[in-house]
Structures are given as structure tokens and as C-alpha cells.
Amino acid sequence: MEGRSRLKRIVLATMLNVKFLSDNSLYHGKTGATLFLLASAEYFPSLKLDKFSKETLQQISQGLSALINSGKQTDLPLDFAGGLSGIAWAIQHVAAHGFLDIDADKTLREFDDLILSGFYLGNGISDMSLKSGCAGIGKYFLVRYINTQDSQLKKQYLNAIIKLVEDMHYWLERNNAHEPSKFSLKATTNKLDVIAFLCSLKNNFFSSNKFNELIEACLDNCRPFILSLDSKCLQGNSTYLMVLDNISKTLACDWQAGELPMELTNDPADVALTHSLSHALHGGTSEIAEYYQAVYRRYGDKRFNDRYQECIFDMLRDIDEDNGLGGFKTLPATGIASLGLYSGACGIGFSLLNFVEPGSDRSWHSALHA
């Protein structure tokens, strides 16, 4: 009951304040907040969160479509975290998983044209990462390829995915040939995002043997890199430890267990993750909680669940009805002061969903990799 009452406060705060957000993005704005409300709908049926969320998503898509049609689309970024591909991915995600009755092909028509043309022109793609680069754009391409009912559009997205993998293959070969002598967390996380995207392609059926061979060639290029990884090089970064865990599930079928890093096959409980002053889903206690729960579900070791519970109770202890958005204290410098999915109350709310209903799997991590 304690967790449910806190969760409801975050839900109510989000419903009251989401319309005032000027940012429409997935990680920081209205779209991410709406995904949180949809994930919470089953817990609070009297609030009619599904209806509220559908109206909000329609307002976002209609507003952006009008802006695109006005000829001002040059102002719209394409990246996954803060731009069109993340917003469009979220709309397709809720349609594909039956959360809302939305005609995604109709809703995303203008998005498709702009994102595809922007990709071929190289607009707004700054690196290989999920948040701001090719892996994020590719995530949208894949979900549209899988779900669109338009055969012509499906072909366009397949061609875009093939082009993207060819670019990744070239980047991986060049990166391997010029491996920096000093460890770089940014370079490592970029490569992990690429590998995670390639694994998501490997898990989907493609009829072209040539394309499947290209995916395998990319993953083979990554083999030395994956074998060199350990928890210290990721500096306790729970996001990328979860990415590693997902990668290992895909590669374990093809690689011998002894070939995978110890953290992926032996005892991830030894990975030390320190609690942060922030409870945010990005770099804070919420993210750490999601990591511990993900590996608990995989390995069944009670220690992971105990650590997950510790993280949740740390957050619950910091909730104060009279201070902070959604009942969360605004901690110095790194505190929660927004609704945003990655740095605000909605991300914290996501981490509470499975705590309130232990048998469910409504985490942000599971939504992102569905």
C-alpha cells in the first residue's frame, strides 16, 4: 500500500502538469510522461489513464504533423532521446502492444517521410548511440518495419535498415583498426548501443541470407570488444550492464559460455553499484533498481531482489508530501525537479510499477527492449 500511494501521487502530478511541458520528447518531455501514464493505467482504472494518454499522444502527433506540413521541419531533431524518432517509436510501441487503439500508419505518415529523408541526408545523426545517433534511428526503423501494414513502406524501412547496418559494419571495422589506447566510456557505450541494435535485428526474421551474414559479420567484429568488457570499465553504469545482459541472452546461443565475460554468465551480484543522491532513471537509484530486478528475473538469485528492494525503500523514504513534484524531495544539484522520464518523476514512477505489482513486468527497461 505504501508504494501504491506514492505511485498514485506521481501519476496525479503527471496528469496535472504534463500539458504544461513545452518539450514533446521521449526522454525529457510529454511523450515519455505519457508512456508512464499508460504503463500505470491498469493500476488505477478509475483515473481513465488510457483515454487521457491517447488524447495527449494525439495532441503531440497532430501538433508535430502541422509543424512538419508548415515547412518548419528543419527545427525538429531526429534523434531518439529528444527528437522525432523517439516520439514516433513511442506511438508505434503503444499501438503494437495494444495499449491504445491507434492507426500507426496513418498517425506516423509525416514522421516516416521526414525521418527517412533525414536519415539518408545525415541530418541530426551525431554518433552511433541510442540516444542521439544511428542505434536510436535504427530502433524506430525496426519497429516500423515489423508493424507497418504498408508493403511499400515496409520495403523502404528494410532498405534503410540494410543501409544502416552497412554503415555500422564500416564504422566497426574502422573503429577496430584505430582502437584508442586509453579507455573511453563514450566510445564503449556507443559500441554497446550498436551491438544491442544488431542483437535486436538478429532476434527478428529477415529472409535475405546476405543481410543476415552482414549482421553476423558485424557481431563477429565485436567479439574481441565484448570479451574485453568488465564491470569496472563501465564504472558501475547500470544502463549498460543491462545492455550487456540483453546482449548475452542473444549471443549465448552461438558462443560457448566460456567465451562470454564473467559478469554475463557467472555472478553479476558481484557488480558494485553505488546509490546516488539522485533517484532519477538516468544515473540514479531508479536505474540501479531496474538493473537489479532485471538480473533477478534472469538468474533467480534472491540477493538481486534484496538489492532491488533496498533501492525502492531508499526512494520511498525520501518521499515527502509537502516537498517536491509528485511528492519527491528535490535534492541538491542532482535532485528530481521535473516530470521527465530520464531525469524526473515519471522515471521514478516506472521503477515503482513492478514493486506495486510484483508479478508484472512494466519497467522502462522492458518497454525499451520489447
N, C-alpha and C positions, 0 to 999 in steps of 0.2 A: 504493500500500500504506500509505503514511504516513497519508493521510486515512481509509482504511478502518479502520485500527486505532484511531484516535481516535473515529471514529463508533461503533465497536463498544463502546468504553468508555462512551460516553454511553448507548447502548442498554441495556447491562447495569446501569448505575447507575439508569436509569429503571425497569427491571423490578424491581430490588431495593427501590426506595424509593417507587414510585407508590402502593402500598397504604397508606402512612403519611400521605399527603396528606389533610387534612381538607376541602380545597376541591375541589368537583367541577367547577368551571367550565372553559370552553373556553380562556380566555386565561391563567389562572393555576393551574389545578388538574388533576385526573385526566383530564378529557376531552381537553384539549389534549395531554397527555402520551401518551394512548392513540392519538391521531391520528398522532403522531410515530412510535410503535412500528409502527403499521400501514404507514406510508409506508416504513419500514425493513425490513419483513418479507421482501421479495424479495431483499434483500442478504444476509440471514443466515438461510437456511431451517432450519438445524439448531436455531435458538432457538425455533421454533414461535411466532413473534410474533403470527400471525393468531389462533391459539387463545387465547393469553394476552390479546390485546386484546378478543376477543369476550367472554370471561369478565368482564373489567374493565368493559366497557360495560354488560353485563347487570347487574352489581352496582350500577352507578351508576343505571341506569334503574329497577331494581326498588326500590332504596332510596328514590329520589325519588318513585316511584309510591306507595309505602307511606306516605310523609310527606304527600303530597297527599291520599290517602284518609283519613288520620287527622284531617283538618280543620285542619292546621297550615300550610296553603299560604300564608298571609299572610306567613310568614317567608321565602318564596322569591322572589328578584328575577326579573324577566322579561327583563332586558337581555341583549344578545348576548355581551358580554365576560365578565360574571360571573354570568349567570343562566340561566334555563330555555331561552330561545330559542337561545342558543349551544350548549348541551348537546344540545338536540333537533335543531338543524341538523346537528351532527356525526354523530349517529346516522343521520339521513336521508341524509347525504352518503356515508357508508361503505356504506350499503345500496344507494343508487342507482348507485354506481360499482363495485359488485361486489366490494368489499374484504372484506365479510363477508356471510354468508347470514343476514339478519335480516328478519323481517316488520315493517317500519317502522310500518305502520298499527296493528298490534297493540301494538307496543312503545311507541308515542307517543300512545296513546289519551288517557291522563290529561293528558299535556302539551298536546295540542291543545285540550282543553276549557279548561284553565286559562289558556293563552296567549291564546286568542281572547277569552275573557271579560275578562281583564285588559286587553287592548288597548282594547276598547270602553269600559271603565271608566276608562281612562287611568292605570292603576296602573304605577308604576315607569318611566314614559317621561319622561325629564327634558329631552330635547332632540331634535334631528334626526339625530344622529350614528349611525355604525355601531356603535360600542362600547356606547353607553348609551341610544340613542334609536330613533326611527322607522325609520331605514335598516336597523338591525340586526334589528328585529322583522320588517320587510318582507322581509329576506333569507330568514328562516325561512318566512314565508308563501309566498314564491315557490317555494322548493324543495319544499314540501309540495303546493302546487297542481300542480306539474309531475309529481310522482311518486306521489301517493296513488291507490289503486285504488278508493277510496270516492267515488262520484259526489256524494253529499250533502255530504261533507267538501270535495270539490273546489269545489263551489258556494260553500260558506261561506268558503273561502280566497279565491276570486275576489272575493267581496263585500268581504272585509277589505282586499284589495289596492286595490280601487277606492276605498274609504273612505280608505285611507292616501294614495293619490295625490291625492285631493281635498284632504286636509289639507295635503299638500306644496304643492299649487298655491296655496292660500290663504297659506301661510307664505312662499312665494317672492314672491308679489305684495306682501305686506306688507313683506317684507324689502327688496325693490327700492324701495319707496316711502319707506323710512326707512333708506337706506344710511348707515352711520356714516362720519363724516369721517375718522376715524383707523382705520388698518388693524388688524384683529383676527384673529389666527391661528385662534382657536377658531371665530369666525363663518365664516371661509373654509373650514376643514376640515369644519364642519357642512354647508355648502352643497356641497362636493365629494362628501361621502358621499351626499347626496340625489341629485346628478347621476349618480353611479355606479350607484345603485339604479335610477334611471329608465332608464339605458342598459341595465341588465340586463333590464328589462321590455321595452324596445324590441327586444331581441335574441330575445325569445320571442313566439310567435304568440298573439295574442288576437283572437277573432272579432268583438268589438264595435268598430265603427268609431268610435263615440262615445268609448270608452275610449282607443283609440289616438290620437284627436285631443287628448284631455286630456293624455296623455303628451307629445305634440309641443308642446302649449301650454306645459307646464312647462319643457321643454328650450329653447323659444324665449325664455322668461323669463330663462333662464340665459345666453343668448348674450352679452350685454354683460359679464357677470361672467367668463365663460371667456376672452373676448378680452382682458380686462384682466390676466390672470394672467401672472406670470413666475416664474422660479426664485427670485429674491430675495425675493418676497413670501411664499414658502413656507419661507424660511430654510433651504434645503437639506434639507427634510424628505423623505426618500426614500419613505416610505409614500405621501404624497400626490403625489409626482412619478410614482409607478407608477399611482396612480388616474388622474392626468391622461393618462397614456399609454393606459390602457384606454378612457377616455372618447373620446380622439381616434380610436381604431380604429372606434368606433361612429358617431361624428359625421362622419367623413371621407367617408362615402358621400353625405351630404346637404349638407354645407357645402363650399364651394370651399376648396382647400388654402390659399389666401392668407388665409382668414378665421380659421384656427386659429393659436394662439400659436406663435411660432418654436420654442419648446422641444419642441413636439409634432410638427413637420413638417420641421425643418431639422437641427439639430445638438445633440442632448441631451448630447453629450460635453462641451460647454462648461459644463454644470451642475456647480458645485463642491460636492462633498460631503466634509466633513472626517471623519477617523476619530475615533472616540470611545474613551474609556477603557473603556467597556463593550462587550462583544461581543454583547449581547442583540439579539433580533429586534425589539424596540421601542426605536428610537433609537440602536442600536449598529451595530457592524461587520457583523453578520449581515444586518440590514435593508439596509444600503448594498450589500452583496454581491448580495442578491436584486434590487435595483434595477438594478445594472449588468448582471446576467445577463439580466433581462427585456428591457432595451433592446438588448442584443447580439443576442438571438434575433430581435428585430423588425427591426433595421437592418443586422445583419451586419457592423458596423464592429469591427475587431479591437481598437480602443482600449478598448471596453467590456469585452471579455473579459479584456484585460490588467489592467484595474482590478478586475474580479471576482477574478481570480487573486491580486492583491495583498492584497485583503481576506481571502481564505481563508488565505493563508500567514501573515498577521498573526495570525489566530486560532490556527493550528497551532503557531506559535512560542510562544504563551502557554500551551499545554497542558503540564501537569506532572503526572505520575502520582501524585505524593505530596502534592498540594495542591489541594483544592477538589473539589466534587461533579462526578463524571464526568470528572475529570482536568483541570478548568479552574481556573485561578487565581482566587481571589476578590479582585478588585481593589478599592481603596479607594472607598467611597461608591457607586460605580456598578457594582461588580463582580457576577459571577454567583454567587449564593448559594442558588439554588433550582432545582427541576425545571421551573418554569413555562414555557409556550410563549412568552409575550411577554417575560419578564424572566429566564428561566433556561436551563438546559442543553438542553431539548428544542427550543427555538427555534434555538439554535446548531446542533443536530443536523440540523434541517431544512435549514439553509443548506449543510451539508456533503453532502447526498444527491446533488445534481447534480454536485458535484466528484468524488465517488467513482465515479459512473457518468455521464460527460459527455453521453451521448445521451438521458438520461432528463429528465423534467420533473416533479420531485417537490417543488418548492419550496412553502412555505406560501402564497406569493402566488398560485400557480397553483391550489392547492387551494381557497383562499378564493373565487376568481373562476371556478371551474369551472362 
